[in-house]
Amino acid sequence: MGTPDFAVPSLDALVEAGLAPVAVVTVPDKPAGRGQKLRGSAVKAAAERHGLPVLQPASLSDPAFVAELEALAPDVIVVVAFRILPPEVYETAGLGAFNLHGSLLPAYRGAAPIQRALMDGVEETGVTTFFLQQAVDTGNVILRRRIAVGPDDTAGDVHDRLAEVGAEAVVETARLIAAGTADASPQDDTLASPAPKIFREDAEIDWRRPARQVHDHVRALSPFPGAWTGWTGETLKILRSQLFDGAASGTPGVVSVDDGRLVVACGEGAVEVLEVQREGKRRMPAADFLHGVDPSGDVLGA
């Protein structure tokens, strides 16, 4: 069960390991693009590529869908980046249902574990597989896999690495459950931290914060949804940055152009903006942005 690109490596890995699912569950097709034509999820496309049956229930609580699952009699249900399952769904698995989560649980429980971890400037993250239970992201842990996070890694970078590491964890977890050797352990709730969904207001840049925190904010939201700030009456997305190695000057948010480099003062230090996106435009390198405008002296977020 899954929807986005993050889940595709796990599905591919299960098939390659000889553990092809009896069916794949994903969301219904949705209108997309300029023509608003119906488009299936990334997981649906992968399932069709493997010749696997696809179920797309509008409601996971639909008795007809639950009956269809019961008829399939799954031994194990694998969940990767999908909706919250009601008990009547995950309890159809004879040996248990497990989820792959993009953090080292109990840290960063919630919808945006990668983004929230990078916002906090973590140097390590990973994936966790755990048995489903009714409270979200709280089930007994089967295994964890760790990766290092570099100081300039974006959420996109970490997402892609975790998807690959996660695929290995999914296969190993499925094999452990099938063999009856999954040694799951309870999570320590005292170590839990939240990772709530990212809303527009969460993505706004606060230039009063130290440069390191501003940079972490930018990379945590790149490539999507993109950290943003106000600029001359429009919304400007900042998609890549780095810590500025020169002397910072001006109040937080003040823009300067230093030898062709787009620099923004922060509460402590400054960041160099490497990639931006104006409203209605494509993302572009800061050098291209500076070819069309001179923002020197402008105050971002004002």
C-alpha positions as CSV (number, residue, x, y, z in Angstrom):
1,M,0.0,0.0,0.0
2,G,1.5,3.3,-1.1
3,T,1.2,6.4,-3.2
4,P,4.2,8.6,-4.1
5,D,7.7,8.1,-5.6
6,F,9.1,7.3,-2.1
7,A,7.2,3.9,-2.1
8,V,8.2,2.8,-5.6
9,P,11.7,1.4,-4.7
10,S,10.1,-0.7,-1.9
11,L,7.6,-2.2,-4.4
12,D,10.4,-2.9,-6.9
13,A,12.5,-4.5,-4.3
14,L,9.7,-6.8,-3.1
15,V,9.2,-8.0,-6.6
16,E,12.9,-8.5,-7.3
17,A,13.2,-10.4,-4.0
18,G,10.5,-12.9,-5.1
19,L,8.0,-11.3,-2.7
20,A,5.6,-9.8,-5.2
21,P,2.4,-8.6,-3.6
22,V,-0.9,-10.3,-4.5
23,A,-2.3,-6.8,-5.0
24,V,-1.2,-3.2,-4.7
25,V,-3.4,-0.6,-3.0
26,T,-3.1,3.1,-3.9
27,V,-5.2,6.2,-4.2
28,P,-7.8,6.8,-7.0
29,D,-6.6,8.6,-10.1
30,K,-6.6,12.4,-9.8
31,P,-6.8,15.2,-12.4
32,A,-3.4,16.6,-13.1
33,G,-1.6,18.9,-15.5
34,R,-3.0,21.7,-17.7
35,G,-5.6,19.4,-19.3
36,Q,-6.6,18.0,-15.9
37,K,-6.6,14.5,-17.2
38,L,-6.8,11.7,-14.7
39,R,-3.4,10.4,-13.7
40,G,-2.6,7.5,-11.5
41,S,-0.1,7.5,-8.6
42,A,3.6,6.6,-9.0
43,V,2.8,3.4,-7.2
44,K,0.1,2.5,-9.6
45,A,2.4,3.0,-12.5
46,A,5.0,0.8,-10.9
47,A,2.4,-1.9,-10.1
48,E,1.2,-1.9,-13.7
49,R,4.8,-2.2,-14.9
50,H,5.2,-5.3,-12.8
51,G,1.8,-6.7,-14.0
52,L,0.3,-6.6,-10.5
53,P,-3.4,-6.1,-9.7
54,V,-4.2,-2.6,-8.4
55,L,-7.0,-1.6,-6.0
56,Q,-7.9,2.1,-5.7
57,P,-10.6,2.4,-3.0
58,A,-12.2,5.9,-2.5
59,S,-12.6,5.0,1.2
60,L,-10.5,2.6,3.2
61,S,-13.4,1.9,5.4
62,D,-15.7,0.8,2.5
63,P,-17.0,-2.7,3.5
64,A,-16.6,-3.8,-0.1
65,F,-12.9,-2.9,-0.1
66,V,-12.4,-4.7,3.3
67,A,-14.2,-7.7,1.9
68,E,-11.9,-7.7,-1.2
69,L,-8.9,-7.7,1.1
70,E,-10.3,-10.5,3.2
71,A,-10.8,-12.5,0.0
72,L,-7.1,-11.9,-0.9
73,A,-6.1,-13.3,2.6
74,P,-2.8,-11.5,2.8
75,D,-0.1,-12.9,5.1
76,V,1.6,-9.4,5.4
77,I,0.5,-5.9,4.5
78,V,3.3,-3.5,3.7
79,V,2.6,0.2,4.0
80,V,4.9,2.8,2.6
81,A,3.8,6.5,2.4
82,F,0.0,5.8,2.4
83,R,-3.0,6.9,4.3
84,I,-3.8,6.0,7.9
85,L,-5.4,2.5,7.9
86,P,-8.4,1.6,10.0
87,P,-8.0,-1.5,12.1
88,E,-10.5,-3.5,9.9
89,V,-8.0,-3.1,7.1
90,Y,-4.6,-3.9,8.7
91,E,-6.1,-6.7,10.7
92,T,-6.8,-8.6,7.5
93,A,-3.1,-9.5,7.4
94,G,-2.6,-13.0,8.9
95,L,1.0,-12.4,10.1
96,G,0.7,-8.6,10.7
97,A,0.9,-5.3,8.9
98,F,3.9,-3.0,9.0
99,N,4.8,0.5,7.9
100,L,8.0,2.1,6.7
101,H,8.5,5.5,8.2
102,G,11.1,8.1,7.1
103,S,12.7,8.7,10.5
104,L,14.4,6.9,13.4
105,L,11.2,6.4,15.5
106,P,10.1,7.5,18.0
107,A,11.7,10.7,16.7
108,Y,9.7,12.7,14.2
109,R,6.3,10.9,14.3
110,G,4.0,12.4,11.7
111,A,3.5,13.4,8.1
112,A,6.8,15.4,7.4
113,P,9.6,13.5,9.1
114,I,12.3,14.4,6.6
115,Q,11.5,18.1,6.4
116,R,11.2,18.5,10.2
117,A,14.4,16.6,10.8
118,L,16.4,18.8,8.4
119,M,14.8,22.0,9.9
120,D,16.3,20.9,13.2
121,G,19.7,20.4,11.6
122,V,20.1,16.7,12.3
123,E,23.3,15.0,11.3
124,E,21.7,11.5,11.2
125,T,18.3,10.2,10.2
126,G,17.0,6.9,8.8
127,V,14.0,4.7,8.4
128,T,12.0,2.5,10.8
129,T,9.7,-0.4,10.1
130,F,7.1,-1.1,12.8
131,F,3.9,-3.1,13.3
132,L,0.8,-1.0,12.8
133,Q,-1.5,-0.2,15.7
134,Q,-4.3,2.4,16.1
135,A,-2.2,5.3,17.3
136,V,-0.2,6.6,14.4
137,D,3.6,5.9,14.2
138,T,3.6,4.3,17.7
139,G,3.8,0.6,16.9
140,N,6.5,-1.9,18.0
141,V,9.7,-1.4,16.1
142,I,11.0,-4.2,13.9
143,L,14.2,-2.6,12.6
144,R,15.9,0.7,11.9
145,R,18.4,1.7,9.2
146,R,20.5,4.9,9.6
147,I,22.1,7.4,7.1
148,A,24.3,10.4,7.7
149,V,23.0,13.8,6.7
150,G,25.4,16.4,5.3
151,P,25.2,20.1,6.2
152,D,24.0,21.0,2.7
153,D,21.8,18.0,2.0
154,T,18.3,19.0,0.9
155,A,15.1,17.1,1.7
156,G,15.1,15.9,-1.9
157,D,18.6,14.4,-1.4
158,V,17.6,12.7,1.9
159,H,14.3,11.5,0.5
160,D,16.0,9.7,-2.4
161,R,18.6,8.0,-0.1
162,L,15.9,7.0,2.4
163,A,13.7,5.5,-0.3
164,E,16.6,3.2,-1.3
165,V,17.6,2.3,2.2
166,G,13.9,1.9,3.1
167,A,13.4,-0.6,0.2
168,E,16.1,-2.8,1.7
169,A,14.4,-2.5,5.1
170,V,11.0,-3.5,3.7
171,V,12.3,-6.7,2.1
172,E,14.2,-7.7,5.3
173,T,11.2,-6.9,7.4
174,A,8.9,-8.9,5.2
175,R,11.2,-11.9,5.4
176,L,11.5,-11.7,9.2
177,I,7.8,-11.6,9.6
178,A,7.3,-14.5,7.2
179,A,9.9,-16.5,9.1
180,G,8.4,-15.7,12.4
181,T,11.6,-14.1,13.6
182,A,10.6,-10.4,13.7
183,D,11.8,-9.3,17.2
184,A,9.7,-6.1,17.6
185,S,10.3,-3.8,20.6
186,P,8.1,-1.0,22.0
187,Q,9.0,2.6,21.3
188,D,10.0,4.8,24.2
189,D,7.3,7.5,24.2
190,T,9.5,9.8,26.3
191,L,11.8,10.2,23.4
192,A,9.1,11.0,20.8
193,S,9.0,14.2,18.8
194,P,6.4,15.4,16.3
195,A,6.7,15.9,12.6
196,P,3.4,17.6,11.6
197,K,2.4,18.4,8.0
198,I,4.1,21.4,6.5
199,F,1.7,24.3,5.8
200,R,2.4,27.5,3.9
201,E,3.0,29.5,7.1
202,D,5.6,26.9,8.2
203,A,7.6,27.5,5.1
204,E,8.1,31.2,5.5
205,I,11.7,32.2,6.2
206,D,12.4,34.1,9.4
207,W,15.5,36.1,8.6
208,R,15.9,37.1,12.3
209,R,17.2,33.5,13.0
210,P,20.9,32.7,12.7
211,A,22.2,31.9,9.3
212,R,22.7,28.2,10.1
213,Q,19.0,27.9,11.0
214,V,17.9,29.8,7.9
215,H,20.0,27.5,5.7
216,D,18.5,24.4,7.4
217,H,15.0,25.8,6.8
218,V,15.7,26.3,3.1
219,R,17.2,22.9,2.5
220,A,14.5,21.2,4.5
221,L,11.9,22.5,2.1
222,S,13.7,21.9,-1.1
223,P,12.5,21.0,-3.7
224,F,9.0,21.0,-2.3
225,P,7.1,23.0,-1.1
226,G,10.0,25.5,-1.1
227,A,10.9,28.0,1.6
228,W,9.5,31.5,0.8
229,T,9.8,35.1,1.7
230,G,8.1,38.3,0.7
231,W,10.0,40.5,-1.9
232,T,8.7,43.8,-3.4
233,G,5.1,42.6,-3.2
234,E,5.5,39.1,-4.5
235,T,6.4,35.7,-3.0
236,L,10.0,34.6,-3.7
237,K,10.9,31.0,-3.1
238,I,14.5,30.3,-1.9
239,L,15.3,26.8,-3.1
240,R,19.0,26.5,-2.4
241,S,21.4,28.3,-0.2
242,Q,24.7,28.1,1.6
243,L,26.3,29.8,4.5
244,F,28.0,33.0,3.4
245,D,31.7,33.0,4.0
246,G,32.2,36.8,4.1
247,A,31.3,39.5,6.6
248,A,27.5,40.0,7.1
249,S,26.1,43.5,7.1
250,G,22.7,45.1,7.6
251,T,19.6,44.1,9.5
252,P,18.0,40.7,9.0
253,G,16.5,40.3,5.5
254,V,18.6,43.0,3.8
255,V,19.9,41.9,0.4
256,S,23.4,42.7,-0.9
257,V,25.2,41.6,-4.0
258,D,28.8,40.7,-3.3
259,D,30.9,40.0,-6.4
260,G,27.9,38.6,-8.2
261,R,26.7,36.6,-5.2
262,L,23.2,37.1,-3.8
263,V,23.6,37.5,0.0
264,V,20.9,38.0,2.6
265,A,21.7,39.1,6.2
266,C,20.3,37.0,9.0
267,G,20.0,37.5,12.8
268,E,23.6,36.1,13.0
269,G,25.7,35.9,9.9
270,A,24.3,35.6,6.4
271,V,23.3,33.1,3.7
272,E,24.2,33.1,0.0
273,V,21.1,32.3,-2.1
274,L,22.0,29.9,-4.9
275,E,18.6,29.2,-6.5
276,V,15.3,31.0,-6.5
277,Q,11.8,30.9,-8.0
278,R,9.7,34.0,-8.7
279,E,5.9,33.8,-8.8
280,G,4.7,32.2,-12.0
281,K,8.3,31.5,-13.1
282,R,10.6,28.5,-13.2
283,R,13.3,28.0,-10.7
284,M,16.6,29.6,-11.7
285,P,20.1,30.1,-10.4
286,A,20.7,33.2,-8.4
287,A,23.1,34.5,-11.1
288,D,20.2,34.4,-13.7
289,F,17.9,36.2,-11.3
290,L,20.5,38.9,-10.8
291,H,20.7,39.4,-14.6
292,G,17.2,40.8,-14.6
293,V,17.0,42.7,-11.3
294,D,19.1,44.5,-8.8
295,P,17.7,43.7,-5.4
296,S,20.6,45.4,-3.5
297,G,19.2,47.1,-0.4
298,D,15.8,45.4,-0.6
299,V,14.5,43.9,2.6
300,L,13.1,40.3,2.3
301,G,10.1,39.5,4.4
302,A,9.4,43.1,5.1
